[in-house]
């Protein structure tokens, strides 16, 4: 009987092993895959920040609409700032609005819209940022300006795409207002807490604002009714005073005012008396009170008319943002 060469025995063994693995391995993979325990994964976030889905609560419709971040921002800039403003001011507005939005978004741990649990941001300027579809705004601007303004706003958003303001690495509370009246307010005077980047800064570039200076008059009876005080308490004040005592805020506005036994904060008086801002003086003449007011809005953060004035004097959007939010820096949404 011929003897099989010794070298053939290991070759045959390897051949059988390869055959077994070829046949059985797919079944083993299927079996182990069926037994595998999958680890829950967090919702995927698009690498392109412009495609981040933002859930917007539309108050007039009481509905939530999901939009890509940069598309949503064109509607915010169009609704919040006049399109006739300088392009650098519009860019500053786009960055401020983007920063506010990112800070609110639930996917980044933000609180979302307080009016609707399923929304990231509110479309109501009283509880969030104003928003209106760019196409609707284009119709409002008319045939002559519609396309030009729409392209201008898209340019402001696109040329700042993905950029936000941060302080110590975190997105800031990028609040803004129409007109400061010459100097912005400290956050503590409005919301009670100090914020390093929301402190008073000079803003002399706003004189073109229609809200730079204004007056309001009301009867003594209406004044007393709004503050729920006895009119006699006001009549008994010396001279032309409207309040017994007025204290200034850190930004030089009305911080607190006393009438009778009641003490009101500046924001409380602004709300009750329906005044444009907390920066005012009051003079009483008989049964009539006259308020001389500076600015429009809460006065904290960026002044929109101030931003436009700075831009028209040659400042860039980066310089505008550094001025109104001191100590902050620009950064992409996704950065290492």
C-alpha positions as CSV (number, residue, x, y, z in Angstrom):
1,X,0.0,0.0,0.0
2,X,1.4,3.3,-0.9
3,X,2.1,5.6,2.0
4,X,0.6,9.2,1.8
5,X,3.3,11.8,2.0
6,X,3.6,13.5,5.4
7,X,3.2,17.0,3.9
8,X,-0.3,16.2,2.6
9,X,-1.8,15.5,6.1
10,X,-1.6,19.2,7.5
11,X,-2.8,20.5,4.1
12,X,-5.9,18.4,4.3
13,X,-6.5,19.5,7.9
14,X,-6.3,23.1,6.9
15,X,-8.6,22.5,4.0
16,X,-11.3,20.9,6.3
17,X,-11.0,23.8,8.7
18,X,-11.5,26.4,6.0
19,X,-14.5,24.5,4.7
20,X,-16.1,24.3,8.2
21,X,-15.5,28.1,8.7
22,X,-16.9,28.9,5.3
23,X,-20.1,27.0,6.0
24,X,-20.7,27.7,9.6
25,X,-19.3,31.2,10.1
26,X,-22.3,33.0,8.5
27,X,-24.7,31.1,10.8
28,X,-22.6,32.0,13.9
29,X,-22.6,35.7,12.9
30,X,-26.4,35.7,12.5
31,X,-26.8,33.9,15.8
32,X,-24.5,36.2,17.8
33,X,-26.1,39.3,16.1
34,X,-29.5,38.2,17.3
35,X,-28.1,37.9,20.9
36,X,-26.3,41.2,20.8
37,X,-27.6,44.0,23.2
38,X,-27.6,47.3,21.5
39,X,-26.5,50.5,23.4
40,X,-29.1,53.3,23.0
41,X,-27.6,56.1,20.9
42,X,-28.3,59.9,21.3
43,X,-30.2,61.5,18.4
44,X,-27.8,62.3,15.6
45,X,-26.9,66.0,15.2
46,X,-26.1,67.0,11.6
47,X,-22.5,67.9,11.0
48,X,-23.7,70.9,8.9
49,X,-24.9,73.4,11.6
50,X,-27.1,75.1,9.0
51,X,-29.2,71.9,8.8
52,X,-29.8,71.7,12.6
53,X,-33.6,71.3,13.0
54,X,-35.1,74.0,15.0
55,X,-38.7,73.5,16.4
56,X,-40.5,76.9,16.3
57,X,-43.7,77.6,18.1
58,X,-45.9,79.8,15.9
59,X,-48.2,81.6,18.4
60,X,-50.8,82.8,15.8
61,X,-51.4,79.2,14.7
62,X,-50.5,77.5,18.0
63,X,-48.5,75.0,16.1
64,X,-44.8,73.9,16.0
65,X,-42.9,74.1,12.7
66,X,-39.5,72.5,12.2
67,X,-37.0,74.5,10.1
68,X,-33.3,74.2,9.3
69,X,-31.4,76.6,11.6
70,X,-30.2,79.0,8.9
71,X,-33.6,79.1,7.2
72,X,-35.2,80.0,10.6
73,X,-32.6,82.7,11.1
74,X,-33.5,84.5,7.9
75,X,-37.0,84.9,9.3
76,X,-35.7,86.1,12.6
77,X,-33.4,88.8,11.2
78,X,-36.2,89.9,8.8
79,X,-38.7,90.3,11.6
80,X,-36.3,91.7,14.3
81,X,-34.2,94.3,12.4
82,X,-35.1,96.7,9.6
83,X,-33.7,95.4,6.3
84,X,-32.6,98.9,5.4
85,X,-29.9,98.7,8.1
86,X,-26.3,98.3,7.1
87,X,-25.2,94.8,6.2
88,X,-22.7,94.7,9.1
89,X,-25.5,95.4,11.6
90,X,-27.6,92.7,10.0
91,X,-24.7,90.3,10.4
92,X,-24.4,91.2,14.0
93,X,-28.1,90.6,14.4
94,X,-27.8,87.2,12.7
95,X,-25.0,86.1,15.1
96,X,-26.9,87.3,18.1
97,X,-30.1,85.5,17.0
98,X,-28.2,82.3,16.2
99,X,-26.5,82.4,19.6
100,X,-29.8,82.9,21.4
101,X,-31.4,80.0,19.4
102,X,-28.6,77.5,20.1
103,X,-28.7,78.4,23.8
104,X,-32.4,77.6,23.8
105,X,-32.3,74.4,21.8
106,X,-33.2,71.3,23.7
107,X,-30.7,69.1,21.8
108,X,-27.9,71.2,23.4
109,X,-29.5,71.0,26.8
110,X,-31.4,74.3,26.5
111,X,-34.8,75.1,28.1
112,X,-36.8,75.3,24.9
113,X,-39.8,77.5,24.5
114,X,-41.6,78.1,27.8
115,X,-45.0,78.4,25.9
116,X,-44.8,75.0,24.3
117,X,-42.9,72.0,25.6
118,X,-42.2,70.5,22.2
119,X,-40.6,73.6,20.7
120,X,-37.1,74.9,21.0
121,X,-37.9,78.6,20.5
122,X,-41.0,80.8,20.7
123,X,-42.0,82.9,17.7
124,X,-43.4,85.6,19.9
125,X,-41.1,88.5,20.7
126,X,-42.5,88.8,24.2
127,X,-41.3,85.3,25.1
128,X,-38.6,84.7,22.5
129,X,-37.5,86.1,19.1
130,X,-39.9,87.6,16.5
131,X,-40.1,85.4,13.4
132,X,-41.8,85.7,10.1
133,X,-41.2,83.7,6.9
134,X,-38.8,85.6,4.6
135,X,-41.3,85.3,1.7
136,X,-44.0,87.0,3.8
137,X,-41.6,89.8,4.7
138,X,-40.6,90.2,1.0
139,X,-44.2,90.8,0.1
140,X,-44.5,93.4,2.9
141,X,-41.4,95.2,1.4
142,X,-43.1,95.5,-1.9
143,X,-41.9,95.2,-5.5
144,X,-39.1,97.8,-5.4
145,X,-37.4,96.5,-2.2
146,X,-38.6,92.9,-1.8
147,X,-36.0,90.9,-3.6
148,X,-33.2,93.3,-2.7
149,X,-33.9,93.2,1.0
150,X,-34.4,89.4,0.9
151,X,-31.0,88.9,-0.7
152,X,-29.4,91.2,1.8
153,X,-30.8,89.3,4.8
154,X,-29.7,86.0,3.3
155,X,-26.3,87.4,2.8
156,X,-26.1,88.4,6.4
157,X,-27.0,84.9,7.6
158,X,-24.8,83.1,5.0
159,X,-21.7,85.2,5.7
160,X,-21.9,84.5,9.4
161,X,-23.0,80.8,9.0
162,X,-22.5,78.7,12.0
163,X,-21.0,81.4,14.2
164,X,-22.1,82.0,17.7
165,X,-20.9,84.2,20.7
166,X,-19.4,82.4,23.7
167,X,-18.2,83.3,27.1
168,X,-15.9,80.9,28.8
169,X,-16.7,78.4,26.1
170,X,-20.5,78.4,26.5
171,X,-23.1,80.2,24.3
172,X,-24.1,83.5,25.8
173,X,-27.6,84.9,26.5
174,X,-27.4,87.2,23.5
175,X,-30.3,89.6,24.3
176,X,-30.8,92.7,22.3
177,X,-33.2,95.7,22.1
178,X,-34.2,98.5,19.7
179,X,-32.6,101.6,21.2
180,X,-30.6,102.2,24.4
181,X,-30.9,105.9,24.5
182,X,-27.1,106.4,24.8
183,X,-26.0,103.8,27.2
184,X,-27.1,100.2,27.7
185,X,-28.4,98.7,31.0
186,X,-26.9,96.1,33.4
187,X,-28.7,92.7,33.4
188,X,-29.1,92.9,37.1
189,X,-31.4,95.9,36.9
190,X,-33.8,94.0,34.6
191,X,-33.6,90.3,35.6
192,X,-31.9,90.5,39.0
193,X,-28.7,88.6,38.2
194,X,-25.4,90.0,37.2
195,X,-23.9,88.7,33.9
196,X,-20.3,89.6,33.1
197,X,-21.0,90.3,29.4
198,X,-24.3,92.1,29.9
199,X,-23.0,95.3,31.6
200,X,-23.5,98.9,30.7
201,X,-21.6,100.3,27.8
202,X,-21.9,103.7,26.0
203,X,-23.9,103.7,22.8
204,X,-23.7,107.2,21.2
205,X,-24.5,106.0,17.6
206,X,-28.3,105.9,17.9
207,X,-29.4,109.4,17.3
208,X,-31.0,108.4,14.0
209,X,-33.4,106.1,15.9
210,X,-37.1,107.3,16.0
211,X,-37.0,106.2,19.7
212,X,-33.9,108.2,20.7
213,X,-36.1,110.6,22.6
214,X,-39.9,110.6,23.2
215,X,-42.5,111.9,25.6
216,X,-45.6,110.5,27.2
217,X,-48.4,112.3,29.1
218,X,-51.1,111.0,31.4
219,X,-53.5,112.4,33.9
220,X,-52.7,112.1,37.6
221,X,-55.8,110.0,38.0
222,X,-54.6,107.5,35.4
223,X,-51.1,107.4,37.0
224,X,-52.6,106.7,40.4
225,X,-54.9,104.0,39.0
226,X,-52.1,102.2,37.2
227,X,-49.9,102.2,40.3
228,X,-52.9,101.5,42.6
229,X,-52.1,104.5,44.9
230,X,-54.2,107.3,46.3
231,X,-54.1,110.4,44.0
232,X,-53.8,112.6,47.1
233,X,-50.4,111.0,47.8
234,X,-49.1,112.3,44.5
235,X,-50.7,115.7,44.8
236,X,-49.1,116.2,48.2
237,X,-45.6,115.8,46.8
238,X,-43.5,119.0,46.7
239,X,-42.9,121.0,43.5
240,X,-43.4,119.0,40.2
241,X,-42.4,115.6,41.6
242,X,-44.1,112.5,40.5
243,X,-42.4,110.2,43.0
244,X,-41.2,110.7,46.6
245,X,-37.8,109.1,45.8
246,X,-36.1,107.8,42.6
247,X,-32.9,105.7,42.7
248,X,-30.7,105.1,39.7
249,X,-29.8,101.7,38.2
250,X,-26.2,100.7,37.3
251,X,-26.9,101.9,33.8
252,X,-28.2,105.3,34.9
253,X,-31.9,104.6,34.4
254,X,-34.7,104.4,36.9
255,X,-33.8,101.5,39.2
256,X,-36.4,102.0,41.9
257,X,-39.0,104.7,42.7
258,X,-41.2,105.3,45.7
259,X,-44.7,106.7,45.7
260,X,-46.7,106.7,49.0
261,X,-45.8,103.4,50.7
262,X,-45.1,101.5,47.5
263,X,-41.7,100.9,46.0
264,X,-41.5,99.9,42.3
265,X,-38.6,98.7,40.2
266,X,-37.8,100.4,36.9
267,X,-39.1,97.4,34.9
268,X,-42.3,97.3,37.0
269,X,-43.0,100.9,36.3
270,X,-42.3,100.5,32.6
271,X,-44.8,97.7,32.4
272,X,-47.5,99.4,34.5
273,X,-47.2,102.8,32.9
274,X,-46.6,101.3,29.4
275,X,-43.4,103.3,28.9
276,X,-41.0,102.5,26.1
277,X,-38.0,102.1,28.4
278,X,-36.8,102.5,32.0
279,X,-34.8,105.6,31.2
280,X,-37.0,108.6,31.9
281,X,-37.7,111.7,34.0
282,X,-41.2,112.8,35.1
283,X,-42.6,116.2,35.7
284,X,-46.0,116.9,37.3
285,X,-48.0,120.0,36.3
286,X,-51.3,120.2,38.1
287,X,-53.3,117.1,37.1
288,X,-51.0,116.1,34.3
289,X,-47.7,114.1,34.3
290,X,-45.2,114.3,31.5
291,X,-42.5,111.6,31.0
292,X,-39.4,112.4,28.9
293,X,-38.0,109.1,27.8
294,X,-34.8,107.9,26.2
295,X,-34.7,104.7,24.1
296,X,-36.9,101.7,23.5
297,X,-36.8,98.3,25.1
298,X,-35.1,96.7,28.2
299,X,-31.8,98.3,27.3
300,X,-29.6,95.2,27.9
301,X,-27.1,93.8,25.4
302,X,-26.9,94.9,21.8
303,X,-28.7,98.1,20.7
304,X,-30.0,97.5,17.2
305,X,-30.0,101.1,16.2
306,X,-26.6,101.4,17.9
307,X,-25.3,98.5,15.8
308,X,-26.5,100.2,12.6
309,X,-24.9,103.5,13.6
310,X,-21.6,101.7,14.3
311,X,-21.7,99.9,11.0
312,X,-22.3,103.2,9.1
313,X,-19.2,104.6,10.8
314,X,-17.1,101.7,9.5
315,X,-17.3,99.1,12.3
316,X,-17.5,95.4,11.4
317,X,-20.0,93.0,12.8
318,X,-17.2,91.5,14.9
319,X,-16.4,94.9,16.4
320,X,-20.1,95.6,17.1
321,X,-20.6,92.3,18.9
322,X,-17.4,92.8,21.0
323,X,-18.6,96.3,22.1
324,X,-22.1,95.3,23.2
325,X,-21.1,91.9,24.6
326,X,-17.7,92.6,26.3
327,X,-15.5,89.7,27.1
328,X,-17.2,87.3,24.5
329,X,-15.7,85.7,21.4
330,X,-16.9,84.2,18.2
331,X,-16.8,80.5,17.5
332,X,-18.4,77.9,15.2
333,X,-21.3,76.0,16.8
334,X,-19.3,72.7,16.4
335,X,-15.7,73.3,17.5
336,X,-13.1,71.2,19.2
